[in-house]
Every structure is written in C-alpha cells, then in structure tokens.
Amino acid sequence: QVQLVESGGGLVQPGGSLRLSCTASGFRLGDFAIGWFRRAPGKERERVSCINSSDGSTDYADSVKGRFTVSRDHAKNTVYLQMNSLKPEDMGTYYCTAHWRCGGNHRLSPWGEGTQVTFSS
C-alpha cells in the first residue's frame, strides 16, 4: 500500500559520495520506519540501514558503519541515505522499504524499481 520511490543513484568513483532519496506520495514517511536494502548482481539482497519513526534511532550493517548515514527531512517527506567513502563492494541496486519498526520483518511497501549505484575505475 505504501508506494516508495528511490532516486539519487549513479556512477561514482571509489572513495566518492552519493546521497540516495526515498519519497512517497499520499503518505507521511515520518509515520514509518524506513529501511534501506541493496542487492549486487548475483548476490542476495542485504539490509543496509534503518531509521525508526518513534525515536529516530538508526542502525547500520557492519559493512557500512562509519560511512553511511540515514536521516529524515520531514518538511520534504523524504528519507536520505548519505553514502561516503564508497567502495566497489557498495555497487548494486538500492531499495527503501516501510515498516512499523526497525527490526520488524513485516514489510508494508512492495519492492520498487530501486536506484542503481555503479563504479568507474
């Protein structure tokens, strides 16, 4: 029911930065926990980060801790994933998802098209 749209992906050099955006029409993202997932070609989808709606707490996969930051802009009804010091292993398609809380397995939004992060050598 909650339709989310990811954007902001693109071509980046190793060590560079990108900011991904997650938006929705007809829903307030502040009412939901928003998770970020990614999937590289030939690999399983993995959880990257999540931000709760209740207290704004966040969590990150060990592989991105210290490099990625998830945040909200309530006025713009947008959730961001700031990605710094990017590595080739960060390449893949990134998706955002809605939940009642981080750590809950019930996904309220369908998988969207995602936004793709690729690297130049």
C-alpha positions in Angstrom: 0.0 0.0 0.0 2.8 2.4 0.8 4.5 3.2 -2.5 8.0 4.4 -2.3 10.3 5.7 -4.9 14.1 5.6 -4.8 16.4 8.1 -6.6 19.9 9.5 -6.5 21.9 6.6 -7.8 24.6 7.0 -10.5 28.2 6.5 -11.5 30.7 7.2 -8.8 34.5 6.8 -8.3 35.9 4.7 -5.4 36.1 7.0 -2.4 33.3 9.2 -3.7 29.9 10.1 -2.2 26.3 9.8 -3.2 23.0 10.7 -1.5 20.1 8.5 -2.2 16.5 9.7 -1.6 13.3 7.9 -0.7 10.0 9.6 -1.3 6.3 8.8 -1.2 3.0 10.3 -2.5 0.0 10.2 -0.3 1.8 9.0 2.9 3.9 10.7 5.6 7.2 8.8 5.8 7.6 10.1 9.3 4.9 7.7 10.4 7.0 4.7 9.3 10.3 3.1 10.0 12.3 3.2 6.7 14.8 0.6 5.8 17.4 0.6 3.1 18.4 -2.6 1.3 20.8 -3.4 -1.6 21.5 -6.2 -4.0 24.6 -6.7 -6.1 24.4 -8.8 -9.3 24.4 -12.5 -8.4 24.1 -11.9 -4.7 21.3 -11.9 -2.2 19.6 -8.7 -1.0 21.1 -7.4 2.2 19.9 -4.9 4.8 22.0 -1.7 4.8 20.3 0.6 7.3 17.1 1.6 9.0 15.6 4.6 10.8 12.8 4.3 13.3 9.7 6.6 13.3 9.2 6.6 17.1 12.6 7.9 18.4 14.6 8.4 15.2 17.1 5.7 16.2 19.2 4.2 13.4 21.1 1.1 12.7 23.6 0.0 10.1 25.2 -3.1 8.6 28.7 -3.6 9.8 30.0 -3.2 6.3 28.8 0.4 6.1 29.2 1.7 9.7 31.0 5.0 9.8 30.5 5.6 6.1 26.7 5.7 5.6 24.1 7.9 7.4 20.3 7.7 7.2 18.3 10.7 8.0 14.9 12.3 7.5 13.6 15.7 6.2 10.0 15.8 7.4 9.3 19.0 5.5 10.2 17.3 2.2 8.7 14.0 3.2 12.0 12.4 2.3 14.4 9.9 3.8 18.0 10.1 2.8 20.9 7.7 2.7 24.2 9.6 2.6 27.0 7.3 1.4 30.6 8.4 1.8 33.9 6.7 1.1 32.2 4.4 -1.3 33.9 1.1 -2.2 33.4 -1.2 -5.2 31.6 -3.7 -2.9 28.9 -1.0 -2.4 27.8 -1.4 -6.0 24.3 -2.6 -6.6 20.7 -1.6 -6.7 19.3 0.2 -3.6 15.8 -0.1 -2.3 13.9 1.7 0.5 11.1 -0.1 2.4 8.4 0.9 5.0 7.9 -0.9 8.3 6.2 -0.4 11.6 9.6 -0.5 13.3 13.2 -1.3 12.6 13.8 -5.0 13.4 10.3 -6.0 12.4 10.0 -8.3 9.4 6.6 -7.1 8.2 7.2 -5.0 5.1 4.4 -2.5 4.4 5.6 -1.4 1.0 6.2 -3.5 -2.1 9.7 -3.7 -3.7 10.1 -0.8 -6.1 12.5 -0.4 -9.0 15.3 0.8 -6.8 18.1 3.1 -7.8 21.4 1.8 -9.1 24.9 2.6 -7.9 27.8 1.8 -10.3 31.5 2.5 -10.1 34.1 3.8 -12.5 37.7 2.6 -12.2 
